[in-house]
Amino acid sequence: MTEDTNATGTCCSTGAPHPAASAEGRPSLLHATDEPTTCPVMVGTPVDRKAAEAAGLFRDHDGRRYHFCCAGCAPAFDADPARYAAHVA
């Protein structure tokens, strides 16, 4: 898996369109509004906490909650949470 943050491509290695690339019918979790954070898998990609929580795109690890920009990031995080947790300060 690479850590490509290209918002116009695909998210992670799933081949799924990145939320910023096709927002038709889906809320964008990028460009945070009320409660910004960043995705630990797609390093530096902004995520709105409320939108991610509503979509179920989060995991708790070591006493902290991590939010994802898309559904493809959660399985990657699950495979090695310590690795990705280190990406978020």
PDB file of N, CA, C and O in Angstrom:
ATOM      1  N   MET A   1       0.840  -1.171   0.000  1.00  0.00           N
ATOM      2  CA  MET A   1       0.000   0.000   0.000  1.00  0.00           C
ATOM      3  C   MET A   1       0.885   1.233   0.000  1.00  0.00           C
ATOM      4  O   MET A   1       1.877   1.298   0.725  1.00  0.00           O
ATOM      5  N   THR A   2       0.525   2.190  -0.802  1.00  0.00           N
ATOM      6  CA  THR A   2       1.270   3.433  -0.835  1.00  0.00           C
ATOM      7  C   THR A   2       0.537   4.477  -0.035  1.00  0.00           C
ATOM      8  O   THR A   2      -0.623   4.294   0.333  1.00  0.00           O
ATOM      9  N   GLU A   3       1.210   5.562   0.229  1.00  0.00           N
ATOM     10  CA  GLU A   3       0.610   6.656   0.965  1.00  0.00           C
ATOM     11  C   GLU A   3       0.398   7.834   0.038  1.00  0.00           C
ATOM     12  O   GLU A   3       0.751   8.963   0.379  1.00  0.00           O
ATOM     13  N   ASP A   4      -0.167   7.591  -1.118  1.00  0.00           N
ATOM     14  CA  ASP A   4      -0.434   8.613  -2.104  1.00  0.00           C
ATOM     15  C   ASP A   4      -1.597   9.464  -1.641  1.00  0.00           C
ATOM     16  O   ASP A   4      -2.653   8.928  -1.305  1.00  0.00           O
ATOM     17  N   THR A   5      -1.432  10.767  -1.616  1.00  0.00           N
ATOM     18  CA  THR A   5      -2.485  11.655  -1.158  1.00  0.00           C
ATOM     19  C   THR A   5      -3.135  12.386  -2.323  1.00  0.00           C
ATOM     20  O   THR A   5      -3.708  13.456  -2.118  1.00  0.00           O
ATOM     21  N   ASN A   6      -3.070  11.862  -3.513  1.00  0.00           N
ATOM     22  CA  ASN A   6      -3.640  12.486  -4.684  1.00  0.00           C
ATOM     23  C   ASN A   6      -5.159  12.426  -4.616  1.00  0.00           C
ATOM     24  O   ASN A   6      -5.741  11.356  -4.795  1.00  0.00           O
ATOM     25  N   ALA A   7      -5.811  13.561  -4.359  1.00  0.00           N
ATOM     26  CA  ALA A   7      -7.253  13.597  -4.170  1.00  0.00           C
ATOM     27  C   ALA A   7      -8.030  13.369  -5.459  1.00  0.00           C
ATOM     28  O   ALA A   7      -9.238  13.136  -5.400  1.00  0.00           O
ATOM     29  N   THR A   8      -7.391  13.428  -6.608  1.00  0.00           N
ATOM     30  CA  THR A   8      -8.125  13.227  -7.842  1.00  0.00           C
ATOM     31  C   THR A   8      -8.070  11.788  -8.299  1.00  0.00           C
ATOM     32  O   THR A   8      -8.735  11.425  -9.270  1.00  0.00           O
ATOM     33  N   GLY A   9      -7.304  10.971  -7.633  1.00  0.00           N
ATOM     34  CA  GLY A   9      -7.181   9.563  -8.007  1.00  0.00           C
ATOM     35  C   GLY A   9      -8.110   8.698  -7.190  1.00  0.00           C
ATOM     36  O   GLY A   9      -9.262   9.050  -6.940  1.00  0.00           O
ATOM     37  N   THR A  10      -7.588   7.565  -6.782  1.00  0.00           N
ATOM     38  CA  THR A  10      -8.383   6.663  -5.977  1.00  0.00           C
ATOM     39  C   THR A  10      -7.902   6.706  -4.542  1.00  0.00           C
ATOM     40  O   THR A  10      -6.768   7.089  -4.258  1.00  0.00           O
ATOM     41  N   CYS A  11      -8.769   6.313  -3.660  1.00  0.00           N
ATOM     42  CA  CYS A  11      -8.428   6.327  -2.248  1.00  0.00           C
ATOM     43  C   CYS A  11      -7.758   5.013  -1.887  1.00  0.00           C
ATOM     44  O   CYS A  11      -8.298   3.937  -2.145  1.00  0.00           O
ATOM     45  N   CYS A  12      -6.596   5.105  -1.298  1.00  0.00           N
ATOM     46  CA  CYS A  12      -5.834   3.950  -0.849  1.00  0.00           C
ATOM     47  C   CYS A  12      -5.632   2.969  -2.002  1.00  0.00           C
ATOM     48  O   CYS A  12      -5.408   3.380  -3.140  1.00  0.00           O
ATOM     49  N   SER A  13      -5.712   1.693  -1.711  1.00  0.00           N
ATOM     50  CA  SER A  13      -5.491   0.694  -2.753  1.00  0.00           C
ATOM     51  C   SER A  13      -6.787   0.008  -3.152  1.00  0.00           C
ATOM     52  O   SER A  13      -6.763  -1.032  -3.810  1.00  0.00           O
ATOM     53  N   THR A  14      -7.925   0.587  -2.755  1.00  0.00           N
ATOM     54  CA  THR A  14      -9.210  -0.055  -3.020  1.00  0.00           C
ATOM     55  C   THR A  14      -9.682   0.139  -4.442  1.00  0.00           C
ATOM     56  O   THR A  14     -10.497  -0.641  -4.935  1.00  0.00           O
ATOM     57  N   GLY A  15      -9.183   1.169  -5.115  1.00  0.00           N
ATOM     58  CA  GLY A  15      -9.673   1.482  -6.444  1.00  0.00           C
ATOM     59  C   GLY A  15     -10.963   2.286  -6.394  1.00  0.00           C
ATOM     60  O   GLY A  15     -11.476   2.689  -7.438  1.00  0.00           O
ATOM     61  N   ALA A  16     -11.496   2.527  -5.205  1.00  0.00           N
ATOM     62  CA  ALA A  16     -12.717   3.321  -5.072  1.00  0.00           C
ATOM     63  C   ALA A  16     -12.387   4.778  -5.332  1.00  0.00           C
ATOM     64  O   ALA A  16     -11.309   5.245  -4.966  1.00  0.00           O
ATOM     65  N   PRO A  17     -13.302   5.502  -5.961  1.00  0.00           N
ATOM     66  CA  PRO A  17     -13.035   6.922  -6.191  1.00  0.00           C
ATOM     67  C   PRO A  17     -12.855   7.652  -4.880  1.00  0.00           C
ATOM     68  O   PRO A  17     -13.571   7.393  -3.913  1.00  0.00           O
ATOM     69  N   HIS A  18     -11.912   8.553  -4.847  1.00  0.00           N
ATOM     70  CA  HIS A  18     -11.675   9.370  -3.672  1.00  0.00           C
ATOM     71  C   HIS A  18     -12.866  10.306  -3.510  1.00  0.00           C
ATOM     72  O   HIS A  18     -13.380  10.793  -4.517  1.00  0.00           O
ATOM     73  N   PRO A  19     -13.332  10.584  -2.285  1.00  0.00           N
ATOM     74  CA  PRO A  19     -14.512  11.413  -2.088  1.00  0.00           C
ATOM     75  C   PRO A  19     -14.435  12.780  -2.758  1.00  0.00           C
ATOM     76  O   PRO A  19     -15.464  13.302  -3.187  1.00  0.00           O
ATOM     77  N   ALA A  20     -13.262  13.368  -2.859  1.00  0.00           N
ATOM     78  CA  ALA A  20     -13.148  14.676  -3.492  1.00  0.00           C
ATOM     79  C   ALA A  20     -13.328  14.578  -4.996  1.00  0.00           C
ATOM     80  O   ALA A  20     -13.680  15.568  -5.638  1.00  0.00           O
ATOM     81  N   ALA A  21     -13.096  13.410  -5.568  1.00  0.00           N
ATOM     82  CA  ALA A  21     -13.177  13.246  -7.004  1.00  0.00           C
ATOM     83  C   ALA A  21     -14.609  13.059  -7.482  1.00  0.00           C
ATOM     84  O   ALA A  21     -14.936  13.465  -8.597  1.00  0.00           O
ATOM     85  N   SER A  22     -15.471  12.454  -6.671  1.00  0.00           N
ATOM     86  CA  SER A  22     -16.856  12.237  -7.087  1.00  0.00           C
ATOM     87  C   SER A  22     -17.786  12.395  -5.902  1.00  0.00           C
ATOM     88  O   SER A  22     -18.003  11.448  -5.146  1.00  0.00           O
ATOM     89  N   ALA A  23     -18.329  13.575  -5.739  1.00  0.00           N
ATOM     90  CA  ALA A  23     -19.187  13.863  -4.596  1.00  0.00           C
ATOM     91  C   ALA A  23     -20.658  13.635  -4.913  1.00  0.00           C
ATOM     92  O   ALA A  23     -21.512  13.958  -4.088  1.00  0.00           O
ATOM     93  N   GLU A  24     -20.982  13.084  -6.090  1.00  0.00           N
ATOM     94  CA  GLU A  24     -22.379  12.866  -6.458  1.00  0.00           C
ATOM     95  C   GLU A  24     -23.072  11.932  -5.476  1.00  0.00           C
ATOM     96  O   GLU A  24     -22.694  10.768  -5.345  1.00  0.00           O
ATOM     97  N   GLY A  25     -24.081  12.442  -4.792  1.00  0.00           N
ATOM     98  CA  GLY A  25     -24.875  11.614  -3.908  1.00  0.00           C
ATOM     99  C   GLY A  25     -24.199  11.226  -2.608  1.00  0.00           C
ATOM    100  O   GLY A  25     -24.805  10.543  -1.782  1.00  0.00           O
ATOM    101  N   ARG A  26     -22.965  11.641  -2.407  1.00  0.00           N
ATOM    102  CA  ARG A  26     -22.252  11.305  -1.167  1.00  0.00           C
ATOM    103  C   ARG A  26     -21.716  12.573  -0.542  1.00  0.00           C
ATOM    104  O   ARG A  26     -21.205  13.441  -1.250  1.00  0.00           O
ATOM    105  N   PRO A  27     -21.822  12.697   0.776  1.00  0.00           N
ATOM    106  CA  PRO A  27     -21.223  13.872   1.408  1.00  0.00           C
ATOM    107  C   PRO A  27     -19.711  13.769   1.358  1.00  0.00           C
ATOM    108  O   PRO A  27     -19.153  12.687   1.534  1.00  0.00           O
ATOM    109  N   SER A  28     -19.059  14.867   1.123  1.00  0.00           N
ATOM    110  CA  SER A  28     -17.601  14.877   1.119  1.00  0.00           C
ATOM    111  C   SER A  28     -17.105  14.944   2.553  1.00  0.00           C
ATOM    112  O   SER A  28     -17.579  15.764   3.340  1.00  0.00           O
ATOM    113  N   LEU A  29     -16.167  14.099   2.890  1.00  0.00           N
ATOM    114  CA  LEU A  29     -15.568  14.126   4.221  1.00  0.00           C
ATOM    115  C   LEU A  29     -14.313  14.975   4.225  1.00  0.00           C
ATOM    116  O   LEU A  29     -13.645  15.106   5.251  1.00  0.00           O
ATOM    117  N   LEU A  30     -13.993  15.550   3.081  1.00  0.00           N
ATOM    118  CA  LEU A  30     -12.830  16.401   2.959  1.00  0.00           C
ATOM    119  C   LEU A  30     -13.222  17.856   3.225  1.00  0.00           C
ATOM    120  O   LEU A  30     -14.402  18.183   3.347  1.00  0.00           O
ATOM    121  N   HIS A  31     -12.234  18.702   3.311  1.00  0.00           N
ATOM    122  CA  HIS A  31     -12.452  20.128   3.505  1.00  0.00           C
ATOM    123  C   HIS A  31     -13.296  20.365   4.753  1.00  0.00           C
ATOM    124  O   HIS A  31     -14.438  20.820   4.681  1.00  0.00           O
ATOM    125  N   ALA A  32     -12.718  20.053   5.860  1.00  0.00           N
ATOM    126  CA  ALA A  32     -13.380  20.060   7.157  1.00  0.00           C
ATOM    127  C   ALA A  32     -14.116  21.365   7.434  1.00  0.00           C
ATOM    128  O   ALA A  32     -13.708  22.439   6.993  1.00  0.00           O
ATOM    129  N   THR A  33     -15.188  21.241   8.161  1.00  0.00           N
ATOM    130  CA  THR A  33     -15.985  22.400   8.531  1.00  0.00           C
ATOM    131  C   THR A  33     -15.881  22.636  10.028  1.00  0.00           C
ATOM    132  O   THR A  33     -14.996  23.364  10.477  1.00  0.00           O
ATOM    133  N   ASP A  34     -16.767  22.036  10.804  1.00  0.00           N
ATOM    134  CA  ASP A  34     -16.843  22.280  12.244  1.00  0.00           C
ATOM    135  C   ASP A  34     -15.677  21.695  13.029  1.00  0.00           C
ATOM    136  O   ASP A  34     -15.063  22.380  13.846  1.00  0.00           O
ATOM    137  N   GLU A  35     -15.381  20.443  12.782  1.00  0.00           N
ATOM    138  CA  GLU A  35     -14.403  19.730  13.593  1.00  0.00           C
ATOM    139  C   GLU A  35     -13.362  19.060  12.705  1.00  0.00           C
ATOM    140  O   GLU A  35     -13.492  17.876  12.396  1.00  0.00           O
ATOM    141  N   PRO A  36     -12.337  19.791  12.290  1.00  0.00           N
ATOM    142  CA  PRO A  36     -11.354  19.226  11.371  1.00  0.00           C
ATOM    143  C   PRO A  36     -10.370  18.273  12.039  1.00  0.00           C
ATOM    144  O   PRO A  36     -10.038  18.416  13.216  1.00  0.00           O
ATOM    145  N   THR A  37      -9.924  17.321  11.277  1.00  0.00           N
ATOM    146  CA  THR A  37      -8.834  16.432  11.646  1.00  0.00           C
ATOM    147  C   THR A  37      -8.213  15.978  10.328  1.00  0.00           C
ATOM    148  O   THR A  37      -8.595  16.473   9.267  1.00  0.00           O
ATOM    149  N   THR A  38      -7.277  15.057  10.376  1.00  0.00           N
ATOM    150  CA  THR A  38      -6.703  14.519   9.144  1.00  0.00           C
ATOM    151  C   THR A  38      -6.762  13.001   9.174  1.00  0.00           C
ATOM    152  O   THR A  38      -6.766  12.384  10.239  1.00  0.00           O
ATOM    153  N   CYS A  39      -6.808  12.420   8.005  1.00  0.00           N
ATOM    154  CA  CYS A  39      -6.853  10.969   7.872  1.00  0.00           C
ATOM    155  C   CYS A  39      -5.466  10.398   8.150  1.00  0.00           C
ATOM    156  O   CYS A  39      -4.488  10.871   7.571  1.00  0.00           O
ATOM    157  N   PRO A  40      -5.355   9.395   9.019  1.00  0.00           N
ATOM    158  CA  PRO A  40      -4.044   8.826   9.309  1.00  0.00           C
ATOM    159  C   PRO A  40      -3.503   7.941   8.191  1.00  0.00           C
ATOM    160  O   PRO A  40      -2.304   7.667   8.153  1.00  0.00           O
ATOM    161  N   VAL A  41      -4.359   7.492   7.287  1.00  0.00           N
ATOM    162  CA  VAL A  41      -3.915   6.613   6.203  1.00  0.00           C
ATOM    163  C   VAL A  41      -3.516   7.442   4.983  1.00  0.00           C
ATOM    164  O   VAL A  41      -2.439   7.242   4.422  1.00  0.00           O
ATOM    165  N   MET A  42      -4.367   8.355   4.579  1.00  0.00           N
ATOM    166  CA  MET A  42      -4.074   9.276   3.486  1.00  0.00           C
ATOM    167  C   MET A  42      -3.507  10.529   4.145  1.00  0.00           C
ATOM    168  O   MET A  42      -4.210  11.526   4.305  1.00  0.00           O
ATOM    169  N   VAL A  43      -2.262  10.472   4.517  1.00  0.00           N
ATOM    170  CA  VAL A  43      -1.617  11.468   5.363  1.00  0.00           C
ATOM    171  C   VAL A  43      -1.859  12.887   4.851  1.00  0.00           C
ATOM    172  O   VAL A  43      -1.606  13.206   3.690  1.00  0.00           O
ATOM    173  N   GLY A  44      -2.360  13.724   5.759  1.00  0.00           N
ATOM    174  CA  GLY A  44      -2.589  15.126   5.447  1.00  0.00           C
ATOM    175  C   GLY A  44      -3.941  15.425   4.834  1.00  0.00           C
ATOM    176  O   GLY A  44      -4.285  16.594   4.663  1.00  0.00           O
ATOM    177  N   THR A  45      -4.722  14.405   4.495  1.00  0.00           N
ATOM    178  CA  THR A  45      -6.040  14.637   3.910  1.00  0.00           C
ATOM    179  C   THR A  45      -7.001  15.096   5.000  1.00  0.00           C
ATOM    180  O   THR A  45      -7.212  14.379   5.978  1.00  0.00           O
ATOM    181  N   PRO A  46      -7.592  16.294   4.845  1.00  0.00           N
ATOM    182  CA  PRO A  46      -8.499  16.781   5.880  1.00  0.00           C
ATOM    183  C   PRO A  46      -9.796  15.985   5.910  1.00  0.00           C
ATOM    184  O   PRO A  46     -10.298  15.539   4.879  1.00  0.00           O
ATOM    185  N   VAL A  47     -10.326  15.817   7.121  1.00  0.00           N
ATOM    186  CA  VAL A  47     -11.563  15.069   7.338  1.00  0.00           C
ATOM    187  C   VAL A  47     -12.412  15.841   8.339  1.00  0.00           C
ATOM    188  O   VAL A  47     -11.894  16.368   9.324  1.00  0.00           O
ATOM    189  N   ASP A  48     -13.709  15.907   8.087  1.00  0.00           N
ATOM    190  CA  ASP A  48     -14.637  16.498   9.039  1.00  0.00           C
ATOM    191  C   ASP A  48     -15.053  15.396  10.021  1.00  0.00           C
ATOM    192  O   ASP A  48     -15.628  14.386   9.616  1.00  0.00           O
ATOM    193  N   ARG A  49     -14.768  15.589  11.283  1.00  0.00           N
ATOM    194  CA  ARG A  49     -15.044  14.547  12.297  1.00  0.00           C
ATOM    195  C   ARG A  49     -16.514  14.147  12.339  1.00  0.00           C
ATOM    196  O   ARG A  49     -16.834  12.959  12.375  1.00  0.00           O
ATOM    197  N   LYS A  50     -17.403  15.125  12.336  1.00  0.00           N
ATOM    198  CA  LYS A  50     -18.831  14.819  12.434  1.00  0.00           C
ATOM    199  C   LYS A  50     -19.296  13.989  11.242  1.00  0.00           C
ATOM    200  O   LYS A  50     -20.037  13.022  11.414  1.00  0.00           O
ATOM    201  N   ALA A  51     -18.870  14.357  10.039  1.00  0.00           N
ATOM    202  CA  ALA A  51     -19.269  13.622   8.837  1.00  0.00           C
ATOM    203  C   ALA A  51     -18.693  12.211   8.860  1.00  0.00           C
ATOM    204  O   ALA A  51     -19.374  11.256   8.486  1.00  0.00           O
ATOM    205  N   ALA A  52     -17.442  12.075   9.297  1.00  0.00           N
ATOM    206  CA  ALA A  52     -16.814  10.753   9.362  1.00  0.00           C
ATOM    207  C   ALA A  52     -17.517   9.875  10.393  1.00  0.00           C
ATOM    208  O   ALA A  52     -17.741   8.690  10.150  1.00  0.00           O
ATOM    209  N   GLU A  53     -17.860  10.444  11.526  1.00  0.00           N
ATOM    210  CA  GLU A  53     -18.564   9.674  12.553  1.00  0.00           C
ATOM    211  C   GLU A  53     -19.935   9.234  12.056  1.00  0.00           C
ATOM    212  O   GLU A  53     -20.339   8.092  12.274  1.00  0.00           O
ATOM    213  N   ALA A  54     -20.647  10.133  11.391  1.00  0.00           N
ATOM    214  CA  ALA A  54     -21.970   9.800  10.869  1.00  0.00           C
ATOM    215  C   ALA A  54     -21.897   8.672   9.840  1.00  0.00           C
ATOM    216  O   ALA A  54     -22.821   7.867   9.722  1.00  0.00           O
ATOM    217  N   ALA A  55     -20.786   8.624   9.095  1.00  0.00           N
ATOM    218  CA  ALA A  55     -20.600   7.597   8.076  1.00  0.00           C
ATOM    219  C   ALA A  55     -19.947   6.332   8.636  1.00  0.00           C
ATOM    220  O   ALA A  55     -19.781   5.351   7.911  1.00  0.00           O
ATOM    221  N   GLY A  56     -19.578   6.346   9.914  1.00  0.00           N
ATOM    222  CA  GLY A  56     -18.929   5.182  10.532  1.00  0.00           C
ATOM    223  C   GLY A  56     -17.474   5.021  10.125  1.00  0.00           C
ATOM    224  O   GLY A  56     -16.916   3.929  10.224  1.00  0.00           O
ATOM    225  N   LEU A  57     -16.861   6.098   9.673  1.00  0.00           N
ATOM    226  CA  LEU A  57     -15.475   6.047   9.211  1.00  0.00           C
ATOM    227  C   LEU A  57     -14.519   6.502  10.308  1.00  0.00           C
ATOM    228  O   LEU A  57     -13.900   7.561  10.218  1.00  0.00           O
ATOM    229  N   PHE A  58     -14.417   5.679  11.337  1.00  0.00           N
ATOM    230  CA  PHE A  58     -13.514   5.980  12.444  1.00  0.00           C
ATOM    231  C   PHE A  58     -13.152   4.674  13.144  1.00  0.00           C
ATOM    232  O   PHE A  58     -13.846   3.666  13.013  1.00  0.00           O
ATOM    233  N   ARG A  59     -12.069   4.716  13.878  1.00  0.00           N
ATOM    234  CA  ARG A  59     -11.644   3.608  14.729  1.00  0.00           C
ATOM    235  C   ARG A  59     -11.060   4.201  15.996  1.00  0.00           C
ATOM    236  O   ARG A  59     -10.492   5.293  15.980  1.00  0.00           O
ATOM    237  N   ASP A  60     -11.205   3.468  17.101  1.00  0.00           N
ATOM    238  CA  ASP A  60     -10.568   3.837  18.358  1.00  0.00           C
ATOM    239  C   ASP A  60      -9.352   2.947  18.544  1.00  0.00           C
ATOM    240  O   ASP A  60      -9.420   1.729  18.379  1.00  0.00           O
ATOM    241  N   HIS A  61      -8.239   3.577  18.891  1.00  0.00           N
ATOM    242  CA  HIS A  61      -6.999   2.827  19.113  1.00  0.00           C
ATOM    243  C   HIS A  61      -6.218   3.511  20.222  1.00  0.00           C
ATOM    244  O   HIS A  61      -5.985   4.719  20.180  1.00  0.00           O
ATOM    245  N   ASP A  62      -5.822   2.736  21.204  1.00  0.00           N
ATOM    246  CA  ASP A  62      -4.949   3.220  22.276  1.00  0.00           C
ATOM    247  C   ASP A  62      -5.488   4.497  22.927  1.00  0.00           C
ATOM    248  O   ASP A  62      -4.736   5.430  23.206  1.00  0.00           O
ATOM    249  N   GLY A  63      -6.822   4.522  23.166  1.00  0.00           N
ATOM    250  CA  GLY A  63      -7.435   5.643  23.849  1.00  0.00           C
ATOM    251  C   GLY A  63      -7.702   6.870  23.001  1.00  0.00           C
ATOM    252  O   GLY A  63      -8.039   7.927  23.535  1.00  0.00           O
ATOM    253  N   ARG A  64      -7.559   6.752  21.698  1.00  0.00           N
ATOM    254  CA  ARG A  64      -7.773   7.897  20.813  1.00  0.00           C
ATOM    255  C   ARG A  64      -8.640   7.482  19.628  1.00  0.00           C
ATOM    256  O   ARG A  64      -8.572   6.336  19.183  1.00  0.00           O
ATOM    257  N   ARG A  65      -9.446   8.396  19.121  1.00  0.00           N
ATOM    258  CA  ARG A  65     -10.301   8.126  17.962  1.00  0.00           C
ATOM    259  C   ARG A  65      -9.642   8.699  16.700  1.00  0.00           C
ATOM    260  O   ARG A  65      -9.180   9.840  16.685  1.00  0.00           O
ATOM    261  N   TYR A  66      -9.612   7.881  15.646  1.00  0.00           N
ATOM    262  CA  TYR A  66      -9.045   8.258  14.354  1.00  0.00           C
ATOM    263  C   TYR A  66     -10.158   8.252  13.312  1.00  0.00           C
ATOM    264  O   TYR A  66     -10.971   7.329  13.266  1.00  0.00           O
ATOM    265  N   HIS A  67     -10.189   9.285  12.478  1.00  0.00           N
ATOM    266  CA  HIS A  67     -11.234   9.461  11.475  1.00  0.00           C
ATOM    267  C   HIS A  67     -10.623   9.306  10.083  1.00  0.00           C
ATOM    268  O   HIS A  67      -9.477   9.689   9.848  1.00  0.00           O
ATOM    269  N   PHE A  68     -11.411   8.734   9.162  1.00  0.00           N
ATOM    270  CA  PHE A  68     -10.911   8.428   7.814  1.00  0.00           C
ATOM    271  C   PHE A  68     -11.638   9.226   6.751  1.00  0.00           C
ATOM    272  O   PHE A  68     -12.787   9.629   6.929  1.00  0.00           O
ATOM    273  N   CYS A  69     -10.945   9.447   5.639  1.00  0.00           N
ATOM    274  CA  CYS A  69     -11.516  10.204   4.529  1.00  0.00           C
ATOM    275  C   CYS A  69     -12.418   9.347   3.651  1.00  0.00           C
ATOM    276  O   CYS A  69     -13.241   9.883   2.909  1.00  0.00           O
ATOM    277  N   CYS A  70     -12.277   8.021   3.723  1.00  0.00           N
ATOM    278  CA  CYS A  70     -13.098   7.133   2.894  1.00  0.00           C
ATOM    279  C   CYS A  70     -13.116   5.732   3.505  1.00  0.00           C
ATOM    280  O   CYS A  70     -12.343   5.427   4.413  1.00  0.00           O
ATOM    281  N   ALA A  71     -13.995   4.901   2.998  1.00  0.00           N
ATOM    282  CA  ALA A  71     -14.145   3.545   3.521  1.00  0.00           C
ATOM    283  C   ALA A  71     -12.907   2.686   3.279  1.00  0.00           C
ATOM    284  O   ALA A  71     -12.693   1.719   4.011  1.00  0.00           O
ATOM    285  N   GLY A  72     -12.105   2.997   2.304  1.00  0.00           N
ATOM    286  CA  GLY A  72     -10.908   2.217   2.022  1.00  0.00           C
ATOM    287  C   GLY A  72      -9.813   2.372   3.063  1.00  0.00           C
ATOM    288  O   GLY A  72      -8.925   1.526   3.158  1.00  0.00           O
ATOM    289  N   CYS A  73      -9.866   3.436   3.841  1.00  0.00           N
ATOM    290  CA  CYS A  73      -8.812   3.678   4.822  1.00  0.00           C
ATOM    291  C   CYS A  73      -8.983   2.845   6.096  1.00  0.00           C
ATOM    292  O   CYS A  73      -7.993   2.502   6.742  1.00  0.00           O
ATOM    293  N   ALA A  74     -10.202   2.523   6.457  1.00  0.00           N
ATOM    294  CA  ALA A  74     -10.443   1.777   7.695  1.00  0.00           C
ATOM    295  C   ALA A  74      -9.769   0.404   7.697  1.00  0.00           C
ATOM    296  O   ALA A  74      -9.124   0.066   8.689  1.00  0.00           O
ATOM    297  N   PRO A  75      -9.885  -0.412   6.634  1.00  0.00           N
ATOM    298  CA  PRO A  75      -9.213  -1.710   6.637  1.00  0.00           C
ATOM    299  C   PRO A  75      -7.687  -1.590   6.700  1.00  0.00           C
ATOM    300  O   PRO A  75      -7.021  -2.413   7.328  1.00  0.00           O
ATOM    301  N   ALA A  76      -7.148  -0.573   6.055  1.00  0.00           N
ATOM    302  CA  ALA A  76      -5.696  -0.369   6.120  1.00  0.00           C
ATOM    303  C   ALA A  76      -5.280  -0.049   7.546  1.00  0.00           C
ATOM    304  O   ALA A  76      -4.284  -0.579   8.040  1.00  0.00           O
ATOM    305  N   PHE A  77      -6.035   0.811   8.205  1.00  0.00           N
ATOM    306  CA  PHE A  77      -5.756   1.160   9.593  1.00  0.00           C
ATOM    307  C   PHE A  77      -5.874  -0.071  10.487  1.00  0.00           C
ATOM    308  O   PHE A  77      -5.034  -0.292  11.359  1.00  0.00           O
ATOM    309  N   ASP A  78      -6.912  -0.869  10.270  1.00  0.00           N
ATOM    310  CA  ASP A  78      -7.120  -2.076  11.070  1.00  0.00           C
ATOM    311  C   ASP A  78      -5.946  -3.046  10.964  1.00  0.00           C
ATOM    312  O   ASP A  78      -5.627  -3.740  11.929  1.00  0.00           O
ATOM    313  N   ALA A  79      -5.309  -3.097   9.810  1.00  0.00           N
ATOM    314  CA  ALA A  79      -4.198  -4.025   9.584  1.00  0.00           C
ATOM    315  C   ALA A  79      -2.954  -3.646  10.391  1.00  0.00           C
ATOM    316  O   ALA A  79      -2.181  -4.522  10.779  1.00  0.00           O
ATOM    317  N   ASP A  80      -2.755  -2.348  10.647  1.00  0.00           N
ATOM    318  CA  ASP A  80      -1.572  -1.905  11.378  1.00  0.00           C
ATOM    319  C   ASP A  80      -1.845  -0.556  12.042  1.00  0.00           C
ATOM    320  O   ASP A  80      -1.285   0.459  11.629  1.00  0.00           O
ATOM    321  N   PRO A  81      -2.701  -0.538  13.066  1.00  0.00           N
ATOM    322  CA  PRO A  81      -3.096   0.737  13.664  1.00  0.00           C
ATOM    323  C   PRO A  81      -1.937   1.554  14.235  1.00  0.00           C
ATOM    324  O   PRO A  81      -1.952   2.781  14.136  1.00  0.00           O
ATOM    325  N   ALA A  82      -0.959   0.921  14.815  1.00  0.00           N
ATOM    326  CA  ALA A  82       0.165   1.673  15.395  1.00  0.00           C
ATOM    327  C   ALA A  82       0.916   2.451  14.318  1.00  0.00           C
ATOM    328  O   ALA A  82       1.334   3.587  14.538  1.00  0.00           O
ATOM    329  N   ARG A  83       1.080   1.837  13.168  1.00  0.00           N
ATOM    330  CA  ARG A  83       1.778   2.503  12.051  1.00  0.00           C
ATOM    331  C   ARG A  83       1.050   3.780  11.641  1.00  0.00           C
ATOM    332  O   ARG A  83       1.664   4.837  11.500  1.00  0.00           O
ATOM    333  N   TYR A  84      -0.268   3.672  11.451  1.00  0.00           N
ATOM    334  CA  TYR A  84      -1.028   4.825  10.990  1.00  0.00           C
ATOM    335  C   TYR A  84      -1.289   5.833  12.089  1.00  0.00           C
ATOM    336  O   TYR A  84      -1.373   7.029  11.811  1.00  0.00           O
ATOM    337  N   ALA A  85      -1.418   5.392  13.324  1.00  0.00           N
ATOM    338  CA  ALA A  85      -1.614   6.303  14.439  1.00  0.00           C
ATOM    339  C   ALA A  85      -0.414   7.250  14.583  1.00  0.00           C
ATOM    340  O   ALA A  85      -0.559   8.401  14.993  1.00  0.00           O
ATOM    341  N   ALA A  86       0.748   6.744  14.242  1.00  0.00           N
ATOM    342  CA  ALA A  86       1.965   7.566  14.331  1.00  0.00           C
ATOM    343  C   ALA A  86       1.944   8.733  13.354  1.00  0.00           C
ATOM    344  O   ALA A  86       2.681   9.701  13.538  1.00  0.00           O
ATOM    345  N   HIS A  87       1.104   8.660  12.309  1.00  0.00           N
ATOM    346  CA  HIS A  87       1.024   9.725  11.316  1.00  0.00           C
ATOM    347  C   HIS A  87       0.249  10.953  11.811  1.00  0.00           C
ATOM    348  O   HIS A  87       0.367  12.037  11.240  1.00  0.00           O
ATOM    349  N   VAL A  88      -0.531  10.779  12.859  1.00  0.00           N
ATOM    350  CA  VAL A  88      -1.344  11.872  13.383  1.00  0.00           C
ATOM    351  C   VAL A  88      -0.707  12.368  14.663  1.00  0.00           C
ATOM    352  O   VAL A  88      -0.532  11.615  15.621  1.00  0.00           O
ATOM    353  N   ALA A  89      -0.365  13.635  14.666  1.00  0.00           N
ATOM    354  CA  ALA A  89       0.311  14.210  15.851  1.00  0.00           C
ATOM    355  C   ALA A  89      -0.621  14.333  17.024  1.00  0.00           C
ATOM    356  O   ALA A  89      -0.213  14.794  18.090  1.00  0.00           O
TER     357      ALA A  89
END
